[in-house]
């Protein structure tokens, strides 16, 4: 078992959690009971790396840093969307869909409907597609 440090994105609480080596998740529920947020694994906490080791591992470190930056951006976007009352399916990619989704209908149906229209060769603006689908859903009841 190894100890991994996790930091909550909501309350900034840090906790050490034990997992078998290589089996730790990147995201866990915040260990603070009242928070309910998501805690992210802190990469490199308590680790000292010799400069000579970074010469051969530079690409892997840069890739990990890129993933961490993307996850941080996604976490921030996910929180903003939740604050607006939207519930994205995943944290991953939340920063890409945040500005494209005005409401929960967009979040749920936009990508699927646009994919189906493209496959059918229909070139129609999203707003008119959305209005037609919502009318159809209301008429069905």
N, C-alpha and C positions, 0 to 999 in steps of 0.2 A: 504494500500500500504506500502511496505517496500523498503528500499534502499539496493541495492546489489552492491558490488564493482567488476568491471570487468577489467582485465589487458590484453592488446593486446600482442600476442606472437611475432609480427613483430616489433612494434615500442615501446613496453613497456609502452604505455600510459595507465593510470588508469582513469576510469570514474565511477561515481555512477549513477546507473540506477534504476528506480522505477518499481516494478512489484508487483502484488498481492502475498501475502504470500503463498509459496509452488508452485507458477506457474512460477518462474524464470527459464529461460533456463540455461544450463551449458556453452553453447557457443553462442556468438552473433557476428555480423559483427563489426569490430572496429569502434568506434564512430568518429575517425579522418578521415575526408573525403578523403584525399589523400592517406591514408595507404592501405585500402582495405583488411587488415589482419583479423584474427579471434581473438576475445577476450574471455578469459576464466574467469569464475566466481572465485573470490578469496574467498576461504573458510575461515571463521573465522576472516575476516577483521573487526577490531573494536570491537570484542567480547572478554569479559573477562569471563573465566570459573573458578569457584572455584575448587581447587584440589579435594575436596570431591565429586564433581559431576563426575569426571573422573573415579572414581572407578567402578561405575555401567555402564558407557558409554564407557569404554575402547575398547571393541570389535568394536563398531560402529565407533569410532574415527579411529581405525586402518584400518577398511574397507574403510572409506572415504579417508584416507591418501594413501592407496594402489591405489584407483581409480584415485586420483590426480596425483600420480607418473606415472601411466600408461598413463593417458591423456597427461602429459607433455612429456613423451617419444614418444607417438604417434604424438604429435604436432611437435616435432623436426624432426622426420622422415618424416612427411608429407611435411614440408618445404624443406627438402633436396631433396625429390622426385620431388617436384614442380620446384626446381632449376635445376634439370636434365631434365625438360621438360615432366615429367610424371604427370598424373592427376589421383590419387587414387579416388575411389568412395566415401570413407569415411575417416575421420580422425581416427576414432576408428579402431585399428588394423594395422595402417600404419607401426608401428615398426616391426610387424611380417612379413610383405610382402616386406619391403624395400630391403632386401638383396637377395630376391628370384626373383626380377623383374629387368631384364636387359633393357627392353624397354617397350613401350606401348602395344605391342602385348602380352607380358607376363602378364602385369597388367590386360589386358582385358580378355584374353582367358585361361590362364594357369590353374586356379583352376577348371573351367568348363570342360576343355578337360581332365585333369587328373582324375576328378571324373567320367566322361563318360567312359574313358579307364578302370578304376578300376572296374566299374560296369559291363563292358563287359568282364572282365577277361584278358585284354591285359596288358602285362608287357613290356613297351617300354620306353627307356630313353626320357626325355622331349625334348632334342635337336632334335632328329630324328622326334618326333611327330610334333614339331614346324615347321621343314623344310617341312614335307609332307603337313601340313595344309596350309602353306604359298604358296607352289607350286600350290595346288588346288585352292586357292583363286586367284592367278595370272592367272591361265588358264581359270577360269570363267570370269575374267576380270572386 
